[in-house]
Amino acid sequence: MKRKYRAGLPLYTYQRDKTEEKTIYRRLAIIGGATLVLLLIIFFWGVYFIRIIGFLGTDKSGATEVTKLDLPLVKPSLTDLPEYTNKDMVSFSGFTSPGARLSLIVNGTKTKKTIADVKGNFSFVDLLLKEGTNIIKIIATDESGETKEFRALVTFDKTKPVLEISLPTDKQTYPKGTQSITVQGKSEPDANITINSIQVILDQNGNFSYELAVTPGQNQIEINSTDVAGNSNILKLSITIES
């Protein structure tokens, strides 16, 4: 059966339309890919990409063709400043707006200065602390003169925690057949207590009691109390189970 064609309509019209469609799809794919790349750049670079665009829009006379964006100053934050420490010097890092000027004030005295890098990161090293509570203040200032500050307290404590053992007494002897003994004592309420490397629970007053499994003969007991600053107090006892 022969196909019928309209008079005056070229036989290659259908193929030409297909070619044009492929061209349109190819252009759409290129535009979509370029848009995706641009979105990824903005997502990962953010402020820096906007600044690059602003730089490219500046002519030799210094006139800016692109409107400058005045972004708000980011309040400085710290990532690794300890609340308690048993060291007299600490180092820490933080984040704020890129290029912001930072001043470190310790106990009311300005001690150090630095400038945030292009990603907004900054750090202070070897900050000397006094024993007891230290007031840390960081002030960030941008080009417009806007300031924002961060405050924190750091306690320098180098004293070992109190540790008292009421049961058992050192070199105490227990009768044959004893399978466990009670270890009782007291320390600081917020201390971490371990008995032979096993963590035990303290009450709100710092008291603790633990049933420790023992074997016939001599048994070594090590009680370790570590406070929030990292100071440790270790007591060692020896008890004997008659065999």
C-alpha positions as CSV (number, residue, x, y, z in Angstrom):
1,M,0.0,0.0,0.0
2,K,1.4,3.3,-1.0
3,R,1.6,6.3,1.5
4,K,-0.1,9.4,0.6
5,Y,1.7,12.8,1.0
6,R,0.3,16.2,1.0
7,A,1.1,18.3,-2.0
8,G,3.8,20.8,-1.5
9,L,5.1,19.1,1.8
10,P,8.8,18.0,1.5
11,L,9.4,14.3,2.2
12,Y,12.3,15.2,4.6
13,T,10.2,17.3,7.0
14,Y,9.8,14.6,9.7
15,Q,13.5,14.0,9.8
16,R,14.3,17.7,10.1
17,D,11.8,18.1,13.0
18,K,13.6,15.3,14.8
19,T,17.0,17.0,14.3
20,E,15.6,20.2,15.7
21,E,14.2,18.4,18.8
22,K,17.6,16.9,19.5
23,T,19.2,20.3,19.2
24,I,16.7,21.8,21.7
25,Y,17.2,18.9,24.2
26,R,21.0,19.3,23.9
27,R,20.8,23.0,24.6
28,L,18.5,22.4,27.6
29,A,20.9,19.8,29.0
30,I,23.8,22.3,28.7
31,I,21.8,25.1,30.4
32,G,20.7,22.7,33.1
33,G,24.3,21.5,33.7
34,A,25.6,25.0,33.9
35,T,22.9,26.0,36.4
36,L,23.7,22.9,38.6
37,V,27.4,23.8,38.6
38,L,26.6,27.4,39.6
39,L,24.3,26.3,42.4
40,L,27.0,23.9,43.7
41,I,29.6,26.7,43.6
42,I,27.3,29.0,45.6
43,F,26.5,26.2,48.1
44,F,30.1,25.3,48.9
45,W,31.7,28.8,48.5
46,G,28.8,31.0,49.6
47,V,30.2,34.4,50.6
48,Y,33.5,33.9,48.8
49,F,31.8,33.3,45.4
50,I,29.7,36.5,45.9
51,R,32.9,38.4,46.7
52,I,34.6,37.0,43.6
53,I,31.7,38.2,41.4
54,G,32.0,41.6,43.1
55,F,35.7,41.8,42.3
56,L,35.2,40.9,38.7
57,G,32.6,43.6,38.5
58,T,35.1,46.3,39.5
59,D,36.7,48.3,36.7
60,K,40.2,49.8,36.8
61,S,38.9,53.1,38.2
62,G,37.6,51.3,41.2
63,A,33.9,51.7,40.3
64,T,31.9,48.7,41.2
65,E,29.3,47.6,38.7
66,V,27.8,44.9,41.0
67,T,26.0,46.1,44.1
68,K,28.0,45.2,47.2
69,L,26.3,42.9,49.7
70,D,26.6,44.0,53.4
71,L,26.4,40.7,55.1
72,P,25.8,40.7,58.9
73,L,28.8,39.9,61.2
74,V,28.7,36.3,62.5
75,K,29.0,36.1,66.3
76,P,32.3,34.3,67.1
77,S,32.0,30.7,68.4
78,L,34.5,28.3,69.8
79,T,34.9,24.6,69.1
80,D,37.4,23.2,71.6
81,L,37.6,25.6,74.6
82,P,37.4,23.4,77.8
83,E,35.1,24.4,80.7
84,Y,37.6,22.8,83.2
85,T,41.3,22.0,82.8
86,N,44.3,21.0,84.9
87,K,46.7,22.8,82.5
88,D,47.8,26.4,83.0
89,M,47.7,27.1,79.2
90,V,45.1,26.2,76.6
91,S,44.8,26.6,72.9
92,F,41.5,26.8,71.0
93,S,40.0,27.6,67.6
94,G,36.7,29.2,66.4
95,F,34.6,30.6,63.6
96,T,33.2,34.0,62.6
97,S,32.9,36.1,59.4
98,P,35.8,35.9,57.0
99,G,38.3,38.7,57.5
100,A,36.9,39.8,60.9
101,R,39.4,41.2,63.4
102,L,39.4,39.4,66.8
103,S,40.5,40.5,70.2
104,L,41.0,38.1,73.1
105,I,40.3,39.5,76.6
106,V,41.1,37.3,79.6
107,N,40.0,38.4,83.1
108,G,39.5,42.0,81.8
109,T,42.9,42.3,80.1
110,K,43.4,42.3,76.3
111,T,46.0,39.6,75.6
112,K,46.0,38.6,71.9
113,K,44.7,39.7,68.5
114,T,44.2,37.8,65.2
115,I,42.2,38.0,61.9
116,A,39.8,35.3,60.7
117,D,40.9,33.6,57.4
118,V,38.9,33.5,54.2
119,K,36.7,30.8,55.6
120,G,36.1,32.5,58.9
121,N,38.4,30.3,61.0
122,F,40.7,31.6,63.7
123,S,42.7,30.3,66.6
124,F,44.5,31.4,69.7
125,V,47.4,29.4,71.2
126,D,49.0,29.1,74.6
127,L,46.6,31.2,76.5
128,L,47.8,31.6,80.1
129,L,45.3,30.9,82.8
130,K,45.2,31.8,86.5
131,E,44.2,29.1,89.0
132,G,40.5,29.2,89.6
133,T,37.8,30.7,87.3
134,N,38.9,32.6,84.2
135,I,36.6,34.9,82.2
136,I,37.2,34.6,78.5
137,K,35.8,37.2,76.1
138,I,36.4,37.3,72.3
139,I,35.3,40.4,70.3
140,A,34.9,40.3,66.5
141,T,34.9,43.5,64.4
142,D,34.1,43.7,60.7
143,E,35.0,46.5,58.2
144,S,31.9,48.5,58.9
145,G,32.8,48.7,62.6
146,E,30.1,46.3,63.8
147,T,31.1,44.2,66.8
148,K,29.9,41.0,68.3
149,E,31.4,39.1,71.3
150,F,31.5,35.6,72.8
151,R,32.0,35.0,76.5
152,A,33.0,31.8,78.4
153,L,34.3,30.6,81.7
154,V,37.3,28.3,82.0
155,T,38.3,26.9,85.4
156,F,41.9,26.0,86.0
157,D,42.1,23.3,88.7
158,K,45.2,21.4,89.5
159,T,44.1,19.9,92.9
160,K,43.4,16.2,93.2
161,P,39.9,15.2,94.1
162,V,39.2,14.1,97.6
163,L,38.9,10.3,97.9
164,E,38.1,8.4,101.1
165,I,37.7,4.7,101.5
166,S,35.7,3.4,104.5
167,L,35.5,-0.3,103.4
168,P,37.6,-2.4,103.2
169,T,40.8,-1.5,105.1
170,D,44.2,-2.2,103.6
171,K,45.5,-5.7,104.4
172,Q,42.1,-6.8,105.7
173,T,41.4,-10.6,105.8
174,Y,38.1,-12.2,105.0
175,P,37.0,-15.8,105.8
176,K,37.2,-18.7,103.5
177,G,34.3,-18.9,101.0
178,T,34.0,-15.1,100.6
179,Q,33.1,-14.5,97.0
180,S,32.6,-10.7,97.0
181,I,33.3,-7.8,99.3
182,T,31.8,-4.3,99.6
183,V,34.0,-1.3,98.6
184,Q,32.6,1.9,100.0
185,G,33.9,5.5,100.0
186,K,33.3,9.1,99.1
187,S,34.7,11.6,96.6
188,E,33.6,14.7,94.8
189,P,30.0,14.4,93.5
190,D,31.0,15.2,89.9
191,A,34.1,12.9,89.9
192,N,34.4,9.7,87.8
193,I,35.1,6.7,90.1
194,T,36.5,3.4,88.9
195,I,37.2,0.3,91.0
196,N,39.6,-2.1,89.2
197,S,38.8,-0.2,86.0
198,I,35.0,-0.7,86.5
199,Q,33.0,2.5,86.7
200,V,30.8,3.0,89.7
201,I,27.9,5.4,90.4
202,L,28.0,8.2,93.0
203,D,25.1,9.7,94.7
204,Q,24.5,13.5,94.9
205,N,26.8,13.7,97.9
206,G,29.7,11.8,96.3
207,N,29.1,8.5,98.2
208,F,29.6,5.2,96.4
209,S,29.2,1.5,97.2
210,Y,30.2,-1.4,95.0
211,E,30.2,-5.2,95.4
212,L,33.6,-6.5,94.1
213,A,34.1,-10.1,93.2
214,V,37.1,-11.7,94.9
215,T,39.0,-15.0,94.7
216,P,40.9,-17.0,97.4
217,G,44.2,-15.6,98.3
218,Q,45.5,-12.0,97.9
219,N,43.3,-9.5,95.9
220,Q,44.5,-6.1,94.7
221,I,42.0,-3.2,94.7
222,E,42.6,0.1,92.8
223,I,40.2,2.9,93.3
224,N,40.6,5.9,90.9
225,S,38.8,9.2,91.3
226,T,39.1,11.7,88.3
227,D,37.5,15.1,88.5
228,V,36.1,17.2,85.6
229,A,39.5,19.0,85.2
230,G,41.3,15.7,84.6
231,N,43.0,15.5,88.0
232,S,43.3,11.9,89.4
233,N,43.6,10.5,92.9
234,I,44.4,6.8,93.1
235,L,44.2,4.6,96.2
236,K,45.5,1.0,96.3
237,L,44.4,-1.7,98.8
238,S,45.2,-5.3,99.3
239,I,42.9,-7.8,100.9
240,T,43.2,-11.5,101.5
241,I,40.5,-14.3,101.3
242,E,41.4,-17.3,103.4
243,S,41.8,-20.5,101.5
